[in-house]
Amino acid sequence: MRDNPPRPPRRQPPPPPPAPPAGHSNEQESRLYTPAEAAALLRVPESWLRRRAGRRHIPCTFLGKHLRFSTADLAAIIAAAAEPATRRRSTRHRRQPPAPT
């Protein structure tokens, strides 16, 4: 009998993951969060987050129809919430009832 040469493996190893974009050194910086994960991090209801994102009132990313939030989006949401609230122009005073006589 002759010795057969070894066969190459049928499956090739998977390619290495793509390198993060320039300027991103940490995997955490390039992560996208689901609305549930982002809501948990921000400690707000997921419905509030989805409603505001759907109206484009807060920064977010749509991957097709899927809503995602980057760490930069979350930081921008926090920064926007940290701004002081604006005062109302004037307060309306209620009329005092007439004094009893």
C-alpha positions in Angstrom: 0.0 0.0 0.0 1.1 3.5 -0.8 0.9 6.3 1.7 -1.6 8.9 0.7 -0.6 12.5 1.2 -2.6 14.3 4.0 -5.7 16.1 2.8 -6.0 19.8 3.3 -8.8 20.7 5.8 -12.2 21.2 4.1 -13.2 24.3 6.1 -11.0 27.3 6.0 -10.7 29.2 9.3 -13.0 32.2 9.6 -11.4 35.5 8.5 -10.2 37.8 11.4 -12.8 40.4 12.5 -12.5 43.7 10.7 -10.3 46.3 12.4 -12.2 49.1 14.2 -12.4 52.4 12.4 -9.6 54.9 12.8 -9.6 56.6 16.1 -11.3 53.7 17.9 -8.9 51.9 20.1 -11.4 50.3 22.4 -14.0 47.8 21.5 -16.4 49.4 23.9 -16.3 52.7 21.9 -17.5 51.1 18.7 -20.3 49.0 20.3 -23.9 49.5 19.3 -26.6 49.1 22.0 -30.1 47.8 21.5 -32.9 50.1 22.8 -33.3 47.8 25.8 -29.6 47.9 26.7 -29.4 51.7 26.1 -32.5 52.3 28.3 -31.0 50.2 31.1 -27.8 52.2 30.9 -29.6 55.5 30.9 -32.2 54.3 33.5 -35.1 55.4 31.4 -38.1 53.4 30.1 -37.4 51.8 26.7 -40.7 53.2 25.4 -39.4 56.8 26.1 -36.2 56.1 24.3 -37.9 54.5 21.2 -40.5 57.3 21.0 -37.8 60.1 21.2 -35.6 58.3 18.7 -38.5 57.7 16.3 -39.2 61.5 16.3 -35.5 62.1 15.8 -35.3 64.1 19.1 -32.3 62.2 20.3 -29.2 60.9 18.4 -29.5 57.3 17.3 -28.6 55.0 14.4 -31.0 53.0 12.2 -29.6 49.8 10.7 -32.3 49.2 8.2 -35.4 49.1 10.5 -33.4 48.3 13.6 -32.7 51.0 16.1 -29.3 51.1 17.8 -27.4 53.6 20.0 -23.6 54.1 20.0 -21.7 55.2 23.0 -21.4 58.7 21.4 -25.2 58.8 21.0 -25.6 57.9 24.7 -23.1 60.6 25.7 -25.0 63.1 23.6 -28.3 62.2 25.2 -26.8 62.6 28.7 -25.1 65.9 27.8 -28.4 67.3 26.4 -30.2 66.3 29.6 -27.6 68.0 31.7 -28.4 71.4 30.2 -30.4 73.6 32.6 -34.1 73.9 31.9 -35.3 77.1 30.4 -37.6 79.3 32.5 -41.1 80.1 31.5 -41.6 83.7 30.3 -44.2 84.5 32.8 -46.2 82.7 35.4 -49.9 83.2 35.5 -51.2 84.2 38.9 -54.6 82.9 40.0 -57.1 85.5 40.9 -57.7 85.7 44.6 -61.3 85.3 45.7 -62.8 88.4 47.2 -62.3 88.9 50.9 -65.4 88.0 53.0 -67.2 91.1 54.4 
